[in-house]
Amino acid sequence: MDHLDPANHPLTFNDLRHEWSHGNTVVPVPGKGAAGAKVLVSFRNISTVLLIDKASGRIDWELGPPLLAQQHDPNLLDNGNLLVFDNGCHRSNISLAFSRVLEIVPESGKIEWVYQDLPWTDFFSPFISGARRLPNGNTLITEGCTGRMFQVTSVGEVVWEFVNPHVGPDPRGAVRDWPKRGVPSEPLRPRRNPLALGSLLFQAFGGLPGWPQPKTREVSRMLA
């Protein structure tokens, strides 16, 4: 946080000030060869992903808008590229809200691969969500707000998809709201959680090394 300047990393206009930056990923990256250990960090509300040298605190590279918009789940691939779910809230260069999954060359910001729907607005999850590259070269995507997970090939063909059928109340029930802006003395007000009913999925990891693989009949049920 000491390396971020609010003037260069402005908070989105309609996010709460206490949510400036909103870190949603902190992942240790082991050193390779002469390179020391790194830390991969994602800040949602300023649409920024950083790779930080752990020993010196130096930023090795930084990605931000307009390439990213309130992203989730950045992860480094074996080829050194970054895979990330670009949620698409408050894009700085286009008014449409749509999500996409990007494979990016982090040093240059070049997009090597992209998955998005046609029309673009058919694939959109304003928060949570994720994407992981599978050993077979396909990509497992979680469209979190709709409770949908699906696998796509390198050319964007959907191999299978599964939509979470479990819809119910948030176990936390009602939550407490923040005071109105400019009225810090106003007491907190109870309100209903806008996510109290839904089939949200945070992230899916099935198919990755070390995770249980579904049996054939389980996959058949997913496709039914």
C-alpha positions as CSV (number, residue, x, y, z in Angstrom):
1,M,0.0,0.0,0.0
2,D,3.0,2.4,0.6
3,H,3.7,2.2,-3.2
4,L,0.2,3.2,-4.3
5,D,-0.7,6.8,-4.9
6,P,-4.4,7.7,-4.8
7,A,-3.8,10.3,-7.5
8,N,-2.5,7.6,-9.8
9,H,-4.8,4.9,-8.5
10,P,-8.2,6.7,-8.1
11,L,-11.1,5.0,-6.4
12,T,-14.1,4.3,-8.6
13,F,-16.6,7.1,-8.2
14,N,-19.4,5.1,-6.6
15,D,-17.4,2.8,-4.3
16,L,-17.1,3.6,-0.6
17,R,-14.0,5.5,0.4
18,H,-13.1,2.9,3.1
19,E,-13.0,0.4,0.2
20,W,-10.1,2.2,-1.6
21,S,-8.0,-0.5,-3.2
22,H,-10.0,-3.5,-1.9
23,G,-7.3,-6.2,-2.1
24,N,-8.8,-9.5,-3.3
25,T,-5.7,-11.6,-4.0
26,V,-2.3,-12.0,-2.3
27,V,-0.4,-14.9,-3.6
28,P,3.3,-15.9,-2.9
29,V,5.3,-16.6,-6.0
30,P,8.5,-18.7,-5.4
31,G,11.7,-17.4,-6.8
32,K,13.2,-18.9,-9.9
33,G,17.0,-19.0,-10.5
34,A,18.6,-15.7,-9.4
35,A,15.2,-14.1,-9.0
36,G,13.9,-13.9,-5.4
37,A,10.5,-14.6,-4.1
38,K,7.6,-12.4,-5.4
39,V,4.1,-11.6,-4.3
40,L,1.2,-11.3,-6.8
41,V,-1.4,-8.8,-5.6
42,S,-4.8,-7.7,-6.9
43,F,-6.7,-4.6,-5.9
44,R,-10.3,-4.7,-7.2
45,N,-11.5,-1.1,-6.7
46,I,-8.6,0.5,-8.4
47,S,-8.4,-2.2,-11.1
48,T,-4.8,-3.0,-10.6
49,V,-2.6,-6.1,-10.5
50,L,1.0,-6.0,-9.3
51,L,4.0,-8.3,-9.0
52,I,6.1,-7.2,-6.0
53,D,9.6,-8.3,-5.2
54,K,9.3,-9.6,-1.7
55,A,12.8,-8.6,-0.4
56,S,12.9,-5.1,-1.8
57,G,9.3,-4.1,-2.1
58,R,10.0,-3.1,-5.7
59,I,7.1,-3.4,-8.2
60,D,8.3,-5.6,-11.1
61,W,5.3,-4.9,-13.2
62,E,1.8,-3.4,-12.9
63,L,-1.4,-3.8,-15.0
64,G,-4.4,-1.6,-14.7
65,P,-7.1,0.3,-16.6
66,P,-8.2,0.4,-19.3
67,L,-7.0,-3.2,-19.7
68,L,-8.6,-4.3,-16.4
69,A,-11.8,-3.4,-14.7
70,Q,-12.4,-4.6,-11.1
71,Q,-10.7,-8.0,-11.8
72,H,-10.6,-11.2,-9.7
73,D,-8.4,-14.3,-9.4
74,P,-5.2,-13.3,-11.2
75,N,-2.8,-16.3,-11.5
76,L,0.5,-16.8,-13.2
77,L,0.7,-19.5,-15.9
78,D,3.7,-21.8,-16.5
79,N,4.7,-19.6,-19.5
80,G,4.9,-16.5,-17.3
81,N,1.7,-14.9,-18.6
82,L,-1.1,-13.8,-16.3
83,L,-4.6,-15.3,-16.5
84,V,-7.3,-13.2,-14.9
85,F,-11.1,-12.8,-14.7
86,D,-11.8,-9.2,-15.9
87,N,-15.2,-8.5,-14.3
88,G,-15.8,-5.4,-16.2
89,C,-17.4,-3.0,-13.7
90,H,-16.8,0.7,-14.4
91,R,-14.6,0.3,-17.4
92,S,-12.7,3.5,-18.1
93,N,-12.9,3.3,-21.9
94,I,-16.4,1.9,-22.6
95,S,-19.8,2.3,-21.0
96,L,-20.9,-1.4,-21.6
97,A,-20.7,-3.7,-18.6
98,F,-19.3,-7.1,-19.7
99,S,-16.8,-9.7,-18.4
100,R,-14.0,-11.5,-20.1
101,V,-11.1,-13.8,-19.3
102,L,-7.7,-12.6,-20.3
103,E,-4.3,-14.2,-20.7
104,I,-1.9,-11.2,-20.7
105,V,1.9,-10.8,-21.2
106,P,2.4,-8.9,-17.9
107,E,5.6,-7.0,-18.9
108,S,3.9,-5.5,-22.0
109,G,0.2,-5.7,-21.3
110,K,-0.3,-7.6,-24.6
111,I,-3.5,-9.8,-24.7
112,E,-2.4,-13.3,-25.8
113,W,-5.9,-14.9,-25.4
114,V,-9.4,-13.7,-24.5
115,Y,-12.7,-15.4,-23.8
116,Q,-15.9,-13.3,-24.0
117,D,-19.4,-13.9,-25.2
118,L,-21.3,-12.6,-28.2
119,P,-23.0,-10.3,-27.5
120,W,-20.5,-9.2,-24.9
121,T,-23.2,-8.5,-22.3
122,D,-24.3,-12.1,-22.2
123,F,-21.3,-12.9,-20.0
124,F,-21.1,-10.7,-17.0
125,S,-20.4,-11.1,-13.3
126,P,-19.8,-7.8,-11.5
127,F,-17.8,-9.4,-8.6
128,I,-16.3,-12.7,-7.3
129,S,-15.6,-15.2,-10.2
130,G,-12.3,-16.7,-11.5
131,A,-10.5,-18.6,-14.2
132,R,-7.9,-21.4,-14.2
133,R,-5.9,-23.0,-17.0
134,L,-6.3,-26.8,-17.0
135,P,-3.6,-29.4,-17.8
136,N,-5.4,-30.2,-21.1
137,G,-5.1,-26.6,-22.2
138,N,-8.7,-25.7,-21.7
139,T,-9.8,-23.0,-19.2
140,L,-12.2,-23.5,-16.3
141,I,-14.3,-20.3,-15.8
142,T,-16.5,-19.4,-12.8
143,E,-19.2,-16.8,-13.6
144,G,-19.7,-16.2,-9.9
145,C,-22.8,-14.0,-9.7
146,T,-24.9,-16.4,-11.8
147,G,-23.6,-19.5,-10.1
148,R,-22.2,-20.9,-13.4
149,M,-19.0,-22.7,-14.1
150,F,-17.9,-23.9,-17.5
151,Q,-14.9,-25.1,-19.4
152,V,-13.8,-23.6,-22.8
153,T,-11.2,-24.7,-25.3
154,S,-8.5,-22.4,-26.7
155,V,-10.8,-21.3,-29.5
156,G,-13.7,-20.5,-27.0
157,E,-15.8,-23.6,-27.5
158,V,-17.8,-24.5,-24.4
159,V,-17.1,-28.1,-23.5
160,W,-19.5,-28.3,-20.6
161,E,-21.2,-26.0,-18.2
162,F,-22.9,-26.4,-14.8
163,V,-25.2,-23.9,-13.1
164,N,-25.5,-24.2,-9.3
165,P,-29.1,-25.3,-8.6
166,H,-28.9,-24.5,-4.9
167,V,-30.7,-21.1,-4.2
168,G,-31.3,-20.0,-0.7
169,P,-30.8,-17.3,1.9
170,D,-27.4,-16.1,2.9
171,P,-26.7,-17.8,6.3
172,R,-25.5,-14.4,7.6
173,G,-29.1,-13.1,7.2
174,A,-29.5,-9.3,7.5
175,V,-26.4,-7.2,7.6
176,R,-25.8,-3.8,9.0
177,D,-25.4,-0.8,6.6
178,W,-22.8,1.9,6.7
179,P,-23.8,5.4,7.7
180,K,-24.8,7.8,5.0
181,R,-21.9,9.7,3.5
182,G,-21.3,13.0,5.2
183,V,-23.3,11.9,8.3
184,P,-20.7,9.9,10.3
185,S,-22.7,10.2,13.6
186,E,-25.7,8.5,12.2
187,P,-26.2,5.1,13.8
188,L,-25.9,2.0,11.7
189,R,-29.1,0.8,10.1
190,P,-30.2,-2.8,9.7
191,R,-31.0,-3.8,6.1
192,R,-31.6,-6.9,4.1
193,N,-28.6,-8.3,2.3
194,P,-29.1,-7.8,-1.4
195,L,-27.3,-11.1,-2.0
196,A,-29.6,-13.0,0.5
197,L,-31.1,-15.1,-2.3
198,G,-28.9,-16.4,-5.0
199,S,-26.7,-19.3,-6.3
200,L,-23.4,-17.5,-6.0
201,L,-20.2,-19.4,-6.7
202,F,-16.9,-17.9,-5.5
203,Q,-14.5,-20.0,-7.6
204,A,-14.2,-23.5,-9.0
205,F,-11.0,-25.6,-9.0
206,G,-12.1,-29.0,-10.2
207,G,-9.9,-30.5,-12.9
208,L,-6.7,-28.9,-11.5
209,P,-3.8,-31.0,-10.3
210,G,-4.4,-32.2,-6.7
211,W,-8.2,-31.8,-6.9
212,P,-10.6,-34.7,-7.1
213,Q,-11.8,-35.5,-10.6
214,P,-15.6,-36.0,-11.2
215,K,-16.8,-39.5,-12.2
216,T,-18.3,-40.0,-15.6
217,R,-21.8,-40.2,-14.4
218,E,-21.3,-36.9,-12.4
219,V,-20.2,-35.2,-15.6
220,S,-23.2,-36.6,-17.4
221,R,-25.5,-35.0,-14.8
222,M,-23.7,-31.7,-15.3
223,L,-24.5,-31.9,-19.0
224,A,-28.1,-33.0,-18.6
